[in-house]
Amino acid sequence: MADYNVGDIFDSREPKEGSLDEMWTKYKSSVPLVAPNNKRKIEIIVIGTGLAGSSAAATLSELGYKVKAFCFQDSPRRAHSIAAQGGINAAKNYQNDGDSVYRLFYDTVKGGDYRSRESNVHRLAEVSRNIIDQCVAQGVPFARDYGGLLTNRSFGGVQVSRTFYARGQTGQQLLLGSYSALSRQISKGGVKMYNRHEMLDIVKIDGIARGIIARNLITGKLERHFGHAVLLCTGGYGNVFYLSTNAMGSNVTAAWKAYKKGAYFGNPCYTQIHPTCIPVSGDHQSKLTLMSESLRNDGRVWVPKKAEDCKKDPLTIKEEDRDYYLERIYPAFGNLVPRDVASRGAKRMVDEGRGVGKTGVAVYLDFSDAIKRLGKDTIEARYGNLFEMYQRITDESPYERPMRIYPAVHYTMGGLWVDYELSTTVFVWIG
């Protein structure tokens, strides 16, 4: 890899004018625009067609640019975005519980272990409200209350309800919405779709990405494709972990080739640990199954107070003999503590010898109180497909018995360095 100036890496390229909460708004209002007649002359290559790639390709085509989109699957609908269960956050304050752009900004920075670029996170919080409206316009069937209005549920690490969701299938429904928008642009001729194509290399002219070399996975032929800009929307590299929840996802070819061409890597060990996965049951497994974080909205996490009770049937353990340790240690958040806190808490219980299940490497997630309070029908409407998935894997019904959960590697959030100044950047990184 060529020598580089450390100062170049840490130059955020963020707007230079305005305070944190207004710099991107000012930039968007004053940035030079490309005239409609010139947009038709510009070609953009988009690598990856998950939520980031398909929505970027559709949006750019809608604006008038020529777009080439590439994915190594047989269809953009096969992207790993389909596996996302939980929801999408937006500071709309529909619950009137005090949410705001600032609270979403603060919670996101804190949830990212203070490693995120603050101005970009604030911009994310600003546009979050419009994203929900865009998704609804694309036909995403978000959950609604009895009166037909969009409803929310809580997620870990926050004290407000801001998560818009479609049961446990939010990623699938969002992907279908963005895929519909992409298909519309394909039919209009604005996007040329290249399925079963794998990007093998990036072509640089005068230090700027101007094209790619791709392999047609059907014929094996190498192809050259030109573009005025190249967007890498290829996901993370979670497959480097043996037992993780990521069975599909990126094969990291694009990110690795970009790195070899001089792109900078940032936070390569920034790994998401998910606290609500179905525990390991034996050495026959090739992956772990994720259960949505939304389950902690109504489920209560506990282990027996006494180690000798861990092998007992959980239904026989009395209430006074249960340790609802998250509620005990973190009363302000309870079971909705941040993911890293919940994960460390579960491991601490197991290390103390109070893990449950046959392996002793699990804690309980119990819905009995929520079912008594809200009724089985309400819980089924919120989590029915997740409960069905759990029952098929474990042969136990969460309506009748507590779930067993334990932390697992979910995905990686590190990757190629983000740089927003398109006139000088080598790559644009989304996703």
C-alpha positions in Angstrom: 0.0 0.0 0.0 1.3 3.5 -0.9 2.5 5.9 1.7 -0.1 8.3 3.1 -0.4 11.4 5.2 -2.1 10.7 8.5 -3.6 14.2 8.4 -5.4 13.2 5.2 -7.1 10.3 6.9 -8.4 12.4 9.8 -9.6 15.3 7.5 -13.3 14.6 7.8 -14.2 16.6 4.7 -17.3 17.7 6.6 -18.6 21.2 5.9 -16.5 24.0 7.3 -19.3 26.5 8.0 -21.9 26.4 10.7 -22.3 24.7 14.0 -22.7 20.9 14.5 -26.5 21.0 14.2 -26.6 23.1 11.1 -23.5 22.5 9.0 -25.0 19.8 6.7 -28.2 21.8 6.3 -26.3 24.8 5.2 -24.1 22.8 2.9 -27.0 21.1 1.2 -28.7 24.5 0.6 -25.5 26.1 -0.9 -23.6 23.2 -2.6 -23.2 23.6 -6.4 -25.8 21.6 -8.3 -25.5 19.6 -11.5 -27.9 20.8 -14.2 -30.5 18.2 -15.4 -29.0 18.2 -19.0 -25.5 17.4 -17.5 -26.8 14.6 -15.2 -27.6 12.5 -18.3 -23.9 12.6 -19.2 -22.7 11.2 -15.9 -22.4 7.5 -15.2 -22.3 6.1 -11.7 -21.4 2.5 -10.7 -23.1 1.0 -7.6 -21.5 -2.1 -6.2 -24.0 -4.0 -4.0 -27.8 -3.9 -4.0 -28.9 -4.3 -0.4 -30.7 -1.5 1.4 -27.9 1.0 0.8 -27.1 0.0 -2.8 -30.6 -0.4 -4.2 -31.8 2.8 -2.6 -28.7 4.7 -3.8 -29.1 3.4 -7.3 -32.8 4.2 -7.5 -32.3 7.7 -6.1 -29.5 8.6 -8.4 -31.4 7.3 -11.4 -34.5 9.3 -10.3 -32.3 12.4 -10.2 -31.3 11.7 -13.9 -27.9 10.0 -13.7 -27.0 6.9 -15.6 -26.5 4.1 -13.2 -25.0 0.6 -13.4 -25.8 -1.6 -10.4 -23.9 -4.9 -9.6 -24.6 -7.7 -7.2 -23.2 -11.3 -7.1 -26.5 -12.8 -6.1 -29.1 -13.8 -8.7 -31.4 -11.0 -7.5 -31.1 -7.8 -5.4 -33.7 -9.4 -3.2 -31.1 -11.9 -2.0 -29.1 -9.2 -0.2 -28.4 -9.8 3.5 -30.4 -6.8 4.4 -33.4 -9.1 4.2 -32.3 -10.7 7.5 -32.7 -7.5 9.6 -35.5 -7.9 12.1 -35.7 -5.1 14.5 -36.7 -1.8 12.9 -35.6 1.6 11.8 -35.2 4.6 14.2 -36.7 8.0 13.6 -37.1 11.0 15.9 -40.8 11.7 15.0 -41.9 11.6 18.7 -45.2 9.9 17.8 -45.4 8.6 21.3 -45.0 12.1 22.8 -42.4 10.7 25.2 -39.9 13.6 24.7 -38.0 12.3 21.7 -36.1 14.8 19.5 -33.4 15.0 16.8 -30.9 15.8 19.6 -31.9 12.8 21.7 -31.6 10.5 18.6 -28.2 12.1 17.9 -27.0 11.6 21.5 -28.2 8.0 21.8 -26.6 7.1 18.5 -23.2 8.6 19.4 -23.3 6.9 22.8 -24.4 3.6 21.3 -21.5 3.8 18.9 -19.1 4.0 21.8 -18.3 7.6 20.9 -16.4 6.5 17.8 -18.8 8.1 15.2 -18.3 11.4 13.4 -20.7 13.6 15.3 -21.7 15.9 12.4 -22.7 12.9 10.2 -24.7 11.3 13.1 -26.5 14.6 13.6 -27.4 14.7 9.9 -28.6 11.1 10.1 -30.9 12.1 13.0 -32.2 15.0 11.0 -33.1 13.0 7.9 -34.5 10.1 9.9 -38.0 11.6 10.0 -38.2 11.9 6.2 -36.9 8.4 5.7 -39.9 6.9 7.4 -42.2 8.8 5.0 -40.2 7.7 2.0 -40.4 4.0 3.1 -44.2 4.3 3.6 -44.5 5.9 0.2 -42.6 2.9 -1.2 -45.1 0.5 0.4 -43.3 -0.7 3.4 -46.0 -2.1 5.7 -44.9 -0.7 9.1 -46.9 -1.7 12.1 -49.9 0.5 12.9 -52.1 1.0 16.0 -55.8 0.3 16.1 -56.6 3.7 14.6 -54.3 3.1 11.6 -51.5 5.4 12.6 -47.9 4.3 12.6 -46.8 2.8 15.9 -43.4 2.4 17.6 -41.7 0.1 20.0 -38.6 0.6 22.2 -35.2 -0.8 21.6 -32.1 -1.2 23.9 -30.1 1.8 25.0 -32.8 4.4 24.8 -35.7 5.6 27.0 -38.1 6.5 24.2 -40.1 4.6 21.6 -38.8 5.5 18.2 -38.4 2.3 16.3 -40.7 1.8 13.3 -41.0 -1.9 12.5 -42.8 -4.6 10.5 -43.1 -7.3 13.0 -39.8 -9.2 12.9 -39.5 -8.8 9.1 -38.5 -5.1 8.9 -35.4 -5.7 6.8 -37.3 -7.9 4.4 -40.0 -5.3 3.9 -37.6 -2.4 3.6 -35.6 -4.4 1.0 -38.7 -5.1 -1.0 -39.6 -1.4 -0.9 -36.2 -0.3 -2.1 -36.1 -3.2 -4.6 -39.4 -2.0 -6.0 -38.0 1.5 -6.4 -34.9 0.0 -8.1 -37.0 -2.1 -10.4 -39.0 0.9 -11.5 -35.8 2.7 -12.5 -34.6 -0.4 -14.3 -37.8 -0.6 -16.3 -37.5 3.1 -17.2 -33.9 2.6 -18.4 -32.2 4.7 -15.8 -30.5 1.7 -14.1 -28.8 -1.2 -15.9 -28.7 -4.2 -13.6 -25.8 -6.7 -13.6 -26.8 -9.7 -11.5 -24.3 -12.5 -10.9 -21.4 -10.1 -11.3 -18.5 -9.9 -8.8 -16.3 -6.8 -8.7 -12.6 -7.9 -8.9 -10.8 -4.6 -9.2 -11.2 -0.8 -9.3 -9.7 1.2 -12.2 -8.3 4.6 -11.1 -7.5 7.5 -13.5 -5.5 10.3 -12.0 -6.1 8.9 -8.5 -9.9 8.8 -8.9 -12.0 5.7 -9.2 -13.3 5.7 -12.8 -14.4 2.1 -13.4 -14.3 -1.5 -12.3 -13.3 -4.9 -13.5 -16.1 -7.4 -12.9 -16.4 -11.1 -13.5 -19.6 -12.5 -15.0 -20.3 -15.5 -12.7 -22.3 -17.3 -15.3 -19.8 -17.2 -18.2 -16.6 -16.5 -16.2 -15.9 -13.6 -18.6 -14.0 -10.5 -17.3 -15.8 -7.2 -18.1 -14.7 -3.6 -18.0 -17.2 -0.9 -16.9 -16.7 2.8 -16.8 -18.1 5.3 -14.3 -17.6 8.9 -13.2 -18.0 7.7 -9.6 -18.0 4.3 -7.9 -20.1 3.6 -4.9 -19.2 0.6 -2.7 -22.4 -0.5 -0.9 -21.0 -4.0 -0.2 -21.7 -4.6 3.5 -19.3 -5.7 6.2 -17.0 -8.7 6.8 -18.8 -10.6 9.5 -18.1 -14.0 7.9 -14.6 -13.9 9.3 -16.1 -15.1 12.6 -17.0 -18.8 12.7 -20.2 -18.9 14.8 -22.0 -15.6 14.0 -25.5 -14.7 12.9 -24.2 -13.6 9.5 -24.7 -16.5 7.1 -24.9 -14.5 3.9 -23.6 -10.9 3.6 -20.6 -9.6 1.7 -17.7 -11.8 0.6 -15.5 -8.7 1.1 -14.0 -8.8 -2.4 -14.9 -5.2 -3.1 -13.7 -3.8 0.2 -10.4 -5.7 -0.1 -9.7 -4.6 -3.6 -10.5 -1.0 -2.6 -8.0 -1.3 0.2 -5.3 -2.7 -2.1 -5.9 0.4 -4.3 -5.2 2.8 -1.5 -8.5 3.2 0.4 -8.1 3.6 4.1 -9.6 1.2 6.7 -11.3 2.6 9.8 -12.3 0.7 12.9 -11.8 -2.8 11.4 -12.5 -4.4 14.8 -15.7 -2.4 15.4 -17.9 -5.5 15.8 -21.5 -5.6 16.9 -22.2 -8.2 19.6 -25.9 -9.1 19.7 -27.2 -10.2 23.2 -30.4 -12.0 22.1 -29.2 -14.9 19.9 -30.3 -18.5 20.3 -27.4 -20.2 22.2 -25.1 -22.8 20.8 -26.7 -26.3 21.0 -23.9 -28.5 19.6 -20.9 -28.7 17.4 -23.1 -29.4 14.4 -23.9 -25.7 13.9 -22.4 -23.6 11.2 -24.1 -20.3 12.3 -26.2 -18.8 15.1 -29.7 -17.5 14.8 -30.5 -13.9 15.7 -33.6 -13.1 17.7 -34.7 -9.4 17.3 -33.6 -6.9 19.9 -37.2 -5.8 20.1 -37.9 -8.8 22.2 -36.4 -7.1 25.2 -39.2 -4.5 24.8 -41.6 -7.0 26.5 -39.3 -9.9 27.6 -37.7 -9.9 31.1 -34.1 -11.2 31.4 -33.4 -13.4 34.4 -31.3 -16.3 35.8 -31.8 -18.2 39.1 -30.4 -16.6 42.2 -28.8 -20.0 43.2 -26.5 -21.9 40.9 -28.0 -25.2 42.0 -31.3 -24.1 40.5 -29.9 -23.6 37.0 -30.7 -27.1 35.8 -34.3 -27.0 37.1 -37.3 -26.5 34.9 -37.7 -22.7 34.8 -41.4 -23.0 35.3 -40.7 -24.5 38.7 -38.5 -21.7 39.9 -40.4 -19.3 42.2 -40.5 -15.6 41.5 -38.5 -14.8 44.7 -35.7 -17.2 43.5 -35.2 -15.4 40.2 -32.6 -12.7 39.6 -33.9 -10.1 37.1 -30.3 -8.8 37.1 -30.7 -6.1 34.4 -33.6 -4.5 36.2 -31.7 -4.8 39.5 -28.4 -3.3 38.3 -29.7 -0.8 35.8 -33.1 0.4 37.0 -33.3 3.4 34.7 -33.2 1.2 31.6 -34.0 -2.3 33.0 -34.1 -4.9 30.2 -33.6 -2.1 27.6 -30.0 -1.5 28.5 -27.6 -1.0 25.5 -26.5 -4.1 23.6 -23.0 -4.2 25.0 -24.3 -3.8 28.6 -26.8 -6.6 28.1 -24.1 -8.8 26.5 -21.6 -8.3 29.3 -24.3 -8.9 31.8 -25.3 -12.3 30.3 -21.6 -13.4 30.2 -21.1 -12.3 33.8 -24.0 -14.5 34.9 -22.6 -17.5 33.0 -19.2 -16.8 34.5 -20.7 -16.8 38.0 -22.1 -20.3 37.3 -25.7 -19.2 36.9 -26.1 -19.9 33.2 -29.1 -22.0 32.2 -30.0 -24.7 29.7 -28.2 -27.9 29.0 -24.9 -26.2 28.2 -25.1 -23.6 31.0 -24.3 -20.9 28.5 -27.6 -19.0 28.3 -29.9 -16.7 30.2 -33.8 -16.6 30.1 -35.9 -14.1 28.3 -39.3 -14.4 29.8 -42.6 -13.2 28.3 -45.0 -14.5 30.9 -45.6 -11.2 32.6 -46.2 -9.4 29.2 -48.7 -12.1 28.2 -50.6 -11.6 31.4 -50.5 -7.9 31.1 -51.2 -7.5 27.4 -52.7 -10.8 26.3 -51.3 -13.5 24.0 -52.9 -12.0 20.9 -51.0 -8.7 21.4 -47.7 -10.4 21.9 -48.4 -12.7 18.9 -49.1 -9.6 16.7 -45.8 -8.1 17.8 -43.5 -11.1 17.7 -45.4 -14.0 16.2 -43.0 -14.9 13.4 -40.0 -14.6 15.8 -41.7 -16.9 18.3 -42.4 -19.3 15.5 -38.8 -19.3 14.4 -37.6 -19.9 17.9 -40.0 -22.8 18.3 -38.9 -24.4 15.1 -35.3 -24.3 16.1 -35.6 -25.3 19.8 -38.9 -27.2 19.8 -40.1 -25.0 22.7 -42.9 -22.4 22.6 -42.0 -18.9 24.0 -45.6 -18.5 24.9 -45.3 -21.3 27.4 -41.7 -21.3 28.4 -38.9 -18.6 28.7 -36.6 -18.2 25.7 -32.9 -19.0 26.2 -30.6 -16.4 24.8 -26.9 -15.5 24.8 -24.6 -13.0 23.0 -23.1 -13.7 19.6 -21.3 -11.8 16.9 -23.8 -10.1 14.6 -22.0 -7.9 12.1 -19.0 -5.6 11.6 -19.4 -1.8 11.5 -15.8 -1.0 10.6 -14.7 -0.8 7.0 -13.5 1.6 4.4 -13.0 5.1 5.6 -15.9 7.5 4.8 -15.1 10.5 2.7 -17.8 12.9 1.4 -15.8 15.2 -0.9 -16.6 13.5 -4.2 -14.2 15.7 -6.3 -11.1 14.3 -4.5 -12.2 11.0 -3.0 -11.1 7.7 -4.3 -14.3 5.9 -3.2 -17.7 6.6 -1.9 -18.7 4.2 0.9 -22.3 3.4 1.8 -23.4 0.5 4.0 
